């Protein structure tokens, strides 16, 4: 599964390879859907549909709302050495859903991993956003990462997402979807 703070990129890479193989096999089948092994959120639960890649082009939100799209996008970001952006975004989503009793611990972990001075997977945030987030860390609340998450979302939406849609892998998948 691709969505957790502690998930490793290799899991998404393996999922991306699996999805590529499944989409490729669709060309050779008369049925336009095939049972998938991964869970998907909005995209035909437990099914991998040939039309999924076409939905991902509708919006960045649509891509992220579909587990298969999210995994392929994450694998794309790994190939571009910017996987920390989606990892941070997903960590913030996970944090927002956490119980209040766990928020302080999770907030520190997220801050240390993605924003702090010696962050291992530092995301590209301006000084003002970093300062506001650091202040929010004094009393972590459900919204303490909202500004930083919003900036990273915008960065991915305006920069990485258009490149993903122009990537050879996505173009091949969408071509197969259109001709499938």
C-alpha angles and dihedrals in degrees: 000000000000103000115081136092091242098042116120124232090234089069090059092044090054090047090049091053090048092050092047090053092047093049090046092053090054090073089063096048128076091213111082098215136051132193110261129205096221128080116243128197108212100357110093100297113252090359132099109213126200090226095058095095090055090056091054090064092058093075144334089248090056091052092050093045092060116075093212092049092046092053093049092046090050091050088050090052090050088055089052094046092241102103090124089078096062091038090056092045092051092044088056091050090050091047093051090055094047124110113261090244090062098041099089092054093044092046092054092048092051093045093048094046100043113015114021125099096267097030111162093213101027116186122217106259130154120247094254093053091047091050093049091048091049090052090049089056090068089072107014114210133172089270101044093111097038097106094045092045091049091052092050092046090053091047092053093042094051099035117019099031095058089048090049090053089052095045117116091239095053092042090053092049093048091046090052090048092052094047096035 
